[in-house]
Amino acid sequence: MKTLEENNIETVTAFIEAFWNNSELECVDRFLSDDYQELAYQSKEGLKLFAGNILAAFPDKRYTVEEIIGQGDKVLVRMTVKGTHQGMFFGTAPTGNTIDVTLYRQYRVVDGKIAEHRGWIDMVTMWRQIRGN
């Protein structure tokens, strides 16, 4: 039998694959609780909007989980995102430059659904790579 932490890690890993890597933006209803709190992008819709902006700017983007830790209802993830800047990104025209950026996510999982998310991404490095300096 799996532990609570193992089940929570599976839920988060499946969400990252479906939402971030496969761009199944509507999967939020499958993975996120009805009372979900989005603390990085303000709301479920804000999360989907940001993911859509990433997809448009970096259509070849790929998120790779580098480290994942489950403790109780919390799952902490360190991952990288790599891709090529091929579309508009917050007013910046495509440069063709590649990004390789570290980000951190903290999820709270309740009854098999993600109930809360906080995210941090190294935007300084990302902008530097986009601009090529």
Backbone as JSON Lines, residues from 0, in Angstrom:
{"i":0,"aa":"M","n":[0.85,-1.19,0.0],"ca":[0.0,0.0,0.0],"c":[0.89,1.24,0.0]}
{"i":1,"aa":"K","n":[0.5,2.22,-0.78],"ca":[1.29,3.45,-0.89],"c":[1.02,4.37,0.29]}
{"i":2,"aa":"T","n":[2.04,5.14,0.63],"ca":[1.89,6.13,1.68],"c":[1.15,7.36,1.14]}
{"i":3,"aa":"L","n":[0.69,8.19,2.04],"ca":[0.06,9.45,1.65],"c":[1.0,10.26,0.78]}
{"i":4,"aa":"E","n":[2.28,10.34,1.19],"ca":[3.27,11.1,0.45],"c":[3.47,10.56,-0.96]}
{"i":5,"aa":"E","n":[3.52,9.24,-1.1],"ca":[3.69,8.63,-2.43],"c":[2.5,8.95,-3.33]}
{"i":6,"aa":"N","n":[1.29,8.87,-2.78],"ca":[0.09,9.2,-3.56],"c":[0.1,10.67,-3.97]}
{"i":7,"aa":"N","n":[0.49,11.55,-3.05],"ca":[0.52,12.98,-3.35],"c":[1.56,13.31,-4.41]}
{"i":8,"aa":"I","n":[2.71,12.67,-4.34],"ca":[3.76,12.86,-5.35],"c":[3.26,12.38,-6.71]}
{"i":9,"aa":"E","n":[2.55,11.25,-6.75],"ca":[1.98,10.76,-8.02],"c":[0.99,11.76,-8.61]}
{"i":10,"aa":"T","n":[0.15,12.33,-7.75],"ca":[-0.83,13.32,-8.22],"c":[-0.13,14.53,-8.82]}
{"i":11,"aa":"V","n":[0.86,15.07,-8.12],"ca":[1.57,16.25,-8.59],"c":[2.35,15.94,-9.87]}
{"i":12,"aa":"T","n":[3.0,14.8,-9.92],"ca":[3.77,14.41,-11.11],"c":[2.84,14.27,-12.32]}
{"i":13,"aa":"A","n":[1.69,13.66,-12.12],"ca":[0.72,13.51,-13.22],"c":[0.21,14.87,-13.68]}
{"i":14,"aa":"F","n":[-0.02,15.79,-12.74],"ca":[-0.47,17.14,-13.09],"c":[0.6,17.87,-13.9]}
{"i":15,"aa":"I","n":[1.84,17.81,-13.47],"ca":[2.93,18.48,-14.2],"c":[3.01,17.94,-15.62]}
{"i":16,"aa":"E","n":[2.92,16.64,-15.78],"ca":[3.0,16.04,-17.11],"c":[1.82,16.48,-17.99]}
{"i":17,"aa":"A","n":[0.61,16.38,-17.45],"ca":[-0.58,16.71,-18.25],"c":[-0.67,18.2,-18.53]}
{"i":18,"aa":"F","n":[-0.54,19.02,-17.48],"ca":[-0.77,20.46,-17.62],"c":[0.4,21.17,-18.26]}
{"i":19,"aa":"W","n":[1.6,20.98,-17.72],"ca":[2.75,21.76,-18.19],"c":[3.4,21.15,-19.43]}
{"i":20,"aa":"N","n":[3.55,19.84,-19.49],"ca":[4.24,19.23,-20.64],"c":[3.32,18.92,-21.81]}
{"i":21,"aa":"N","n":[2.11,18.45,-21.53],"ca":[1.19,18.1,-22.62],"c":[0.21,19.23,-22.94]}
{"i":22,"aa":"S","n":[0.31,20.32,-22.19],"ca":[-0.52,21.52,-22.42],"c":[-2.02,21.22,-22.41]}
{"i":23,"aa":"E","n":[-2.43,20.29,-21.55],"ca":[-3.84,19.98,-21.36],"c":[-4.39,20.95,-20.32]}
{"i":24,"aa":"L","n":[-4.6,22.2,-20.73],"ca":[-4.96,23.25,-19.78],"c":[-6.29,22.99,-19.09]}
{"i":25,"aa":"E","n":[-7.17,22.26,-19.73],"ca":[-8.47,21.97,-19.11],"c":[-8.41,20.84,-18.09]}
{"i":26,"aa":"C","n":[-7.24,20.23,-17.91],"ca":[-7.12,19.15,-16.92],"c":[-7.2,19.68,-15.49]}
{"i":27,"aa":"V","n":[-7.23,21.0,-15.33],"ca":[-7.31,21.56,-13.98],"c":[-8.52,21.0,-13.22]}
{"i":28,"aa":"D","n":[-9.63,20.76,-13.91],"ca":[-10.81,20.23,-13.23],"c":[-10.56,18.82,-12.7]}
{"i":29,"aa":"R","n":[-9.7,18.07,-13.36],"ca":[-9.37,16.71,-12.93],"c":[-8.41,16.7,-11.75]}
{"i":30,"aa":"F","n":[-7.47,17.66,-11.72],"ca":[-6.41,17.63,-10.72],"c":[-6.58,18.61,-9.55]}
{"i":31,"aa":"L","n":[-7.33,19.68,-9.74],"ca":[-7.42,20.73,-8.73],"c":[-8.75,20.66,-8.0]}
{"i":32,"aa":"S","n":[-8.72,20.88,-6.69],"ca":[-9.93,20.83,-5.88],"c":[-10.85,22.01,-6.19]}
{"i":33,"aa":"D","n":[-12.11,21.86,-5.8],"ca":[-13.08,22.93,-6.03],"c":[-12.7,24.21,-5.28]}
{"i":34,"aa":"D","n":[-12.07,24.06,-4.12],"ca":[-11.68,25.23,-3.31],"c":[-10.19,25.57,-3.48]}
{"i":35,"aa":"Y","n":[-9.62,25.16,-4.59],"ca":[-8.21,25.37,-4.92],"c":[-7.79,26.82,-4.73]}
{"i":36,"aa":"Q","n":[-6.61,27.01,-4.11],"ca":[-6.04,28.34,-3.93],"c":[-4.77,28.45,-4.77]}
{"i":37,"aa":"E","n":[-4.77,29.39,-5.69],"ca":[-3.63,29.64,-6.57],"c":[-2.91,30.88,-6.05]}
{"i":38,"aa":"L","n":[-1.76,30.68,-5.43],"ca":[-1.06,31.78,-4.78],"c":[0.03,32.39,-5.64]}
{"i":39,"aa":"A","n":[0.33,31.8,-6.8],"ca":[1.32,32.37,-7.7],"c":[0.66,33.16,-8.82]}
{"i":40,"aa":"Y","n":[-0.44,32.65,-9.36],"ca":[-1.08,33.26,-10.53],"c":[-2.51,33.72,-10.25]}
{"i":41,"aa":"Q","n":[-2.86,33.85,-8.98],"ca":[-4.1,34.45,-8.49],"c":[-5.34,33.55,-8.56]}
{"i":42,"aa":"S","n":[-5.48,32.71,-9.58],"ca":[-6.68,31.89,-9.73],"c":[-6.4,30.75,-10.7]}
{"i":43,"aa":"K","n":[-7.34,29.82,-10.81],"ca":[-7.21,28.76,-11.82],"c":[-7.1,29.37,-13.21]}
{"i":44,"aa":"E","n":[-7.92,30.37,-13.47],"ca":[-7.88,31.03,-14.78],"c":[-6.55,31.74,-15.0]}
{"i":45,"aa":"G","n":[-6.0,32.35,-13.95],"ca":[-4.69,32.99,-14.06],"c":[-3.59,31.98,-14.35]}
{"i":46,"aa":"L","n":[-3.68,30.82,-13.72],"ca":[-2.73,29.74,-13.98],"c":[-2.81,29.3,-15.43]}
{"i":47,"aa":"K","n":[-4.03,29.1,-15.94],"ca":[-4.21,28.68,-17.33],"c":[-3.73,29.76,-18.3]}
{"i":48,"aa":"L","n":[-3.98,31.02,-17.97],"ca":[-3.53,32.13,-18.82],"c":[-2.01,32.16,-18.9]}
{"i":49,"aa":"F","n":[-1.34,32.03,-17.75],"ca":[0.12,32.03,-17.75],"c":[0.66,30.84,-18.54]}
{"i":50,"aa":"A","n":[0.08,29.66,-18.34],"ca":[0.53,28.47,-19.07],"c":[0.33,28.66,-20.57]}
{"i":51,"aa":"G","n":[-0.78,29.3,-20.97],"ca":[-1.02,29.58,-22.38],"c":[0.01,30.54,-22.95]}
{"i":52,"aa":"N","n":[0.4,31.55,-22.16],"ca":[1.46,32.48,-22.59],"c":[2.79,31.77,-22.77]}
{"i":53,"aa":"I","n":[3.11,30.86,-21.86],"ca":[4.35,30.08,-21.96],"c":[4.31,29.22,-23.22]}
{"i":54,"aa":"L","n":[3.18,28.56,-23.46],"ca":[3.04,27.69,-24.63],"c":[3.19,28.48,-25.93]}
{"i":55,"aa":"A","n":[2.57,29.66,-26.0],"ca":[2.66,30.48,-27.21],"c":[4.08,30.97,-27.46]}
{"i":56,"aa":"A","n":[4.79,31.31,-26.39],"ca":[6.15,31.84,-26.52],"c":[7.19,30.74,-26.69]}
{"i":57,"aa":"F","n":[6.95,29.59,-26.08],"ca":[7.91,28.48,-26.08],"c":[7.18,27.18,-26.44]}
{"i":58,"aa":"P","n":[6.75,27.02,-27.69],"ca":[5.94,25.85,-28.05],"c":[6.65,24.51,-27.86]}
{"i":59,"aa":"D","n":[7.97,24.53,-27.8],"ca":[8.73,23.29,-27.58],"c":[9.13,23.11,-26.12]}
{"i":60,"aa":"K","n":[8.54,23.87,-25.22],"ca":[8.93,23.84,-23.81],"c":[8.77,22.45,-23.22]}
{"i":61,"aa":"R","n":[9.65,22.17,-22.27],"ca":[9.62,20.88,-21.58],"c":[10.03,21.1,-20.13]}
{"i":62,"aa":"Y","n":[9.19,20.64,-19.22],"ca":[9.48,20.73,-17.79],"c":[10.02,19.39,-17.32]}
{"i":63,"aa":"T","n":[11.1,19.42,-16.58],"ca":[11.72,18.21,-16.05],"c":[11.81,18.32,-14.55]}
{"i":64,"aa":"V","n":[11.24,17.36,-13.85],"ca":[11.33,17.32,-12.39],"c":[12.74,16.87,-12.03]}
{"i":65,"aa":"E","n":[13.44,17.71,-11.3],"ca":[14.81,17.4,-10.87],"c":[14.8,16.78,-9.47]}
{"i":66,"aa":"E","n":[13.86,17.24,-8.64],"ca":[13.76,16.74,-7.27],"c":[12.32,16.94,-6.81]}
{"i":67,"aa":"I","n":[11.79,15.94,-6.11],"ca":[10.43,16.05,-5.58],"c":[10.4,15.41,-4.2]}
{"i":68,"aa":"I","n":[9.8,16.13,-3.27],"ca":[9.76,15.68,-1.88],"c":[8.33,15.8,-1.37]}
{"i":69,"aa":"G","n":[7.83,14.75,-0.78],"ca":[6.51,14.78,-0.17],"c":[6.64,14.67,1.34]}
{"i":70,"aa":"Q","n":[5.89,15.52,2.04],"ca":[5.85,15.47,3.5],"c":[4.44,15.85,3.93]}
{"i":71,"aa":"G","n":[3.72,14.87,4.45],"ca":[2.34,15.12,4.81],"c":[1.55,15.51,3.56]}
{"i":72,"aa":"D","n":[0.81,16.6,3.66],"ca":[0.0,17.03,2.51],"c":[0.76,17.95,1.55]}
{"i":73,"aa":"K","n":[2.04,18.22,1.83],"ca":[2.85,19.11,1.0],"c":[3.74,18.32,0.05]}
{"i":74,"aa":"V","n":[3.87,18.85,-1.18],"ca":[4.8,18.29,-2.16],"c":[5.63,19.47,-2.68]}
{"i":75,"aa":"L","n":[6.94,19.36,-2.53],"ca":[7.87,20.38,-3.02],"c":[8.58,19.86,-4.25]}
{"i":76,"aa":"V","n":[8.65,20.69,-5.29],"ca":[9.22,20.27,-6.55],"c":[10.25,21.3,-7.0]}
{"i":77,"aa":"R","n":[11.43,20.79,-7.37],"ca":[12.42,21.63,-8.08],"c":[12.49,21.07,-9.48]}
{"i":78,"aa":"M","n":[12.25,21.95,-10.46],"ca":[12.3,21.49,-11.84],"c":[12.93,22.54,-12.73]}
{"i":79,"aa":"T","n":[13.2,22.12,-13.95],"ca":[13.72,23.04,-14.94],"c":[12.73,23.1,-16.09]}
{"i":80,"aa":"V","n":[12.73,24.23,-16.76],"ca":[11.98,24.36,-18.0],"c":[12.97,24.78,-19.07]}
{"i":81,"aa":"K","n":[12.91,24.08,-20.19],"ca":[13.76,24.38,-21.34],"c":[12.87,24.59,-22.54]}
{"i":82,"aa":"G","n":[13.29,25.49,-23.41],"ca":[12.53,25.73,-24.62],"c":[13.18,26.81,-25.45]}
{"i":83,"aa":"T","n":[12.59,27.06,-26.61],"ca":[13.09,28.05,-27.56],"c":[12.08,29.18,-27.67]}
{"i":84,"aa":"H","n":[12.55,30.4,-27.54],"ca":[11.67,31.58,-27.59],"c":[11.22,31.82,-29.03]}
{"i":85,"aa":"Q","n":[10.0,31.33,-29.35],"ca":[9.49,31.36,-30.72],"c":[8.24,32.22,-30.88]}
{"i":86,"aa":"G","n":[7.74,32.8,-29.8],"ca":[6.53,33.62,-29.86],"c":[6.63,34.78,-28.89]}
{"i":87,"aa":"M","n":[5.68,35.7,-28.97],"ca":[5.67,36.86,-28.08],"c":[5.63,36.4,-26.63]}
{"i":88,"aa":"F","n":[6.45,37.05,-25.8],"ca":[6.47,36.73,-24.38],"c":[6.47,38.04,-23.61]}
{"i":89,"aa":"F","n":[5.31,38.38,-23.08],"ca":[5.13,39.62,-22.32],"c":[5.73,40.81,-23.05]}
{"i":90,"aa":"G","n":[5.36,40.95,-24.33],"ca":[5.78,42.1,-25.13],"c":[7.12,41.96,-25.82]}
{"i":91,"aa":"T","n":[7.81,40.86,-25.61],"ca":[9.11,40.65,-26.24],"c":[8.95,39.72,-27.44]}
{"i":92,"aa":"A","n":[9.34,40.24,-28.61],"ca":[9.24,39.46,-29.85],"c":[10.17,38.25,-29.79]}
{"i":93,"aa":"P","n":[9.87,37.21,-30.55],"ca":[10.69,36.0,-30.56],"c":[12.15,36.31,-30.89]}
{"i":94,"aa":"T","n":[13.04,35.69,-30.13],"ca":[14.48,35.87,-30.36],"c":[15.14,34.62,-30.9]}
{"i":95,"aa":"G","n":[14.48,33.47,-30.75],"ca":[15.09,32.21,-31.15],"c":[16.07,31.68,-30.12]}
{"i":96,"aa":"N","n":[16.25,32.42,-29.03],"ca":[17.15,31.97,-27.97],"c":[16.5,30.88,-27.14]}
{"i":97,"aa":"T","n":[17.33,30.03,-26.56],"ca":[16.82,28.96,-25.71],"c":[16.89,29.39,-24.24]}
{"i":98,"aa":"I","n":[15.98,28.81,-23.47],"ca":[16.0,29.03,-22.03],"c":[16.22,27.7,-21.33]}
{"i":99,"aa":"D","n":[16.8,27.78,-20.16],"ca":[17.02,26.65,-19.27],"c":[16.96,27.25,-17.87]}
{"i":100,"aa":"V","n":[15.78,27.2,-17.27],"ca":[15.5,27.96,-16.06],"c":[15.01,27.04,-14.95]}
{"i":101,"aa":"T","n":[15.42,27.33,-13.73],"ca":[14.99,26.58,-12.56],"c":[13.73,27.21,-11.97]}
{"i":102,"aa":"L","n":[12.81,26.36,-11.56],"ca":[11.64,26.84,-10.85],"c":[11.31,25.9,-9.71]}
{"i":103,"aa":"Y","n":[10.59,26.44,-8.75],"ca":[10.18,25.68,-7.57],"c":[8.67,25.77,-7.46]}
{"i":104,"aa":"R","n":[8.06,24.68,-7.05],"ca":[6.63,24.63,-6.84],"c":[6.37,23.98,-5.48]}
{"i":105,"aa":"Q","n":[5.39,24.53,-4.78],"ca":[4.91,23.9,-3.55],"c":[3.42,23.64,-3.74]}
{"i":106,"aa":"Y","n":[3.04,22.4,-3.6],"ca":[1.64,22.0,-3.73],"c":[1.16,21.46,-2.39]}
{"i":107,"aa":"R","n":[-0.12,21.67,-2.11],"ca":[-0.78,21.02,-0.98],"c":[-1.86,20.14,-1.58]}
{"i":108,"aa":"V","n":[-1.84,18.86,-1.23],"ca":[-2.75,17.89,-1.81],"c":[-3.68,17.38,-0.71]}
{"i":109,"aa":"V","n":[-4.99,17.44,-0.98],"ca":[-6.0,16.99,-0.03],"c":[-6.95,16.04,-0.75]}
{"i":110,"aa":"D","n":[-7.09,14.85,-0.21],"ca":[-8.0,13.84,-0.78],"c":[-7.74,13.61,-2.27]}
{"i":111,"aa":"G","n":[-6.46,13.56,-2.65],"ca":[-6.09,13.23,-4.01],"c":[-6.17,14.37,-5.01]}
{"i":112,"aa":"K","n":[-6.5,15.57,-4.55],"ca":[-6.59,16.73,-5.44],"c":[-5.67,17.84,-4.92]}
{"i":113,"aa":"I","n":[-5.11,18.6,-5.84],"ca":[-4.25,19.72,-5.46],"c":[-5.16,20.84,-4.96]}
{"i":114,"aa":"A","n":[-4.92,21.26,-3.71],"ca":[-5.76,22.27,-3.07],"c":[-5.09,23.64,-3.02]}
{"i":115,"aa":"E","n":[-3.77,23.65,-3.21],"ca":[-3.05,24.93,-3.1],"c":[-1.74,24.83,-3.87]}
{"i":116,"aa":"H","n":[-1.34,25.95,-4.47],"ca":[-0.08,26.01,-5.21],"c":[0.6,27.35,-4.99]}
{"i":117,"aa":"R","n":[1.89,27.28,-4.79],"ca":[2.76,28.46,-4.77],"c":[3.89,28.16,-5.74]}
{"i":118,"aa":"G","n":[4.35,29.16,-6.47],"ca":[5.41,28.93,-7.43],"c":[6.44,30.04,-7.44]}
{"i":119,"aa":"W","n":[7.67,29.65,-7.72],"ca":[8.78,30.59,-7.87],"c":[9.57,30.19,-9.09]}
{"i":120,"aa":"I","n":[9.88,31.17,-9.94],"ca":[10.69,30.9,-11.12],"c":[11.77,31.97,-11.2]}
{"i":121,"aa":"D","n":[12.93,31.58,-11.67],"ca":[14.07,32.49,-11.8],"c":[13.89,33.35,-13.05]}
{"i":122,"aa":"M","n":[13.07,34.38,-12.94],"ca":[12.77,35.25,-14.09],"c":[13.98,36.07,-14.52]}
{"i":123,"aa":"V","n":[14.89,36.39,-13.6],"ca":[16.09,37.15,-13.98],"c":[16.91,36.36,-14.99]}
{"i":124,"aa":"T","n":[17.14,35.09,-14.69],"ca":[17.88,34.23,-15.62],"c":[17.1,34.05,-16.91]}
{"i":125,"aa":"M","n":[15.79,33.87,-16.8],"ca":[14.97,33.66,-17.99],"c":[15.07,34.86,-18.93]}
{"i":126,"aa":"W","n":[14.91,36.08,-18.41],"ca":[15.0,37.27,-19.26],"c":[16.38,37.44,-19.85]}
{"i":127,"aa":"R","n":[17.41,37.12,-19.08],"ca":[18.78,37.2,-19.58],"c":[18.97,36.24,-20.76]}
{"i":128,"aa":"Q","n":[18.45,35.03,-20.65],"ca":[18.58,34.04,-21.72],"c":[17.75,34.43,-22.93]}
{"i":129,"aa":"I","n":[16.55,34.96,-22.72],"ca":[15.71,35.4,-23.83],"c":[16.41,36.51,-24.62]}
{"i":130,"aa":"R","n":[16.99,37.45,-23.9],"ca":[17.62,38.6,-24.55],"c":[19.02,38.3,-25.07]}
{"i":131,"aa":"G","n":[19.58,37.16,-24.64],"ca":[20.89,36.75,-25.14],"c":[22.05,37.5,-24.52]}
{"i":132,"aa":"N","n":[21.89,37.94,-23.28],"ca":[23.03,38.63,-22.62],"c":[23.26,38.09,-21.24]}
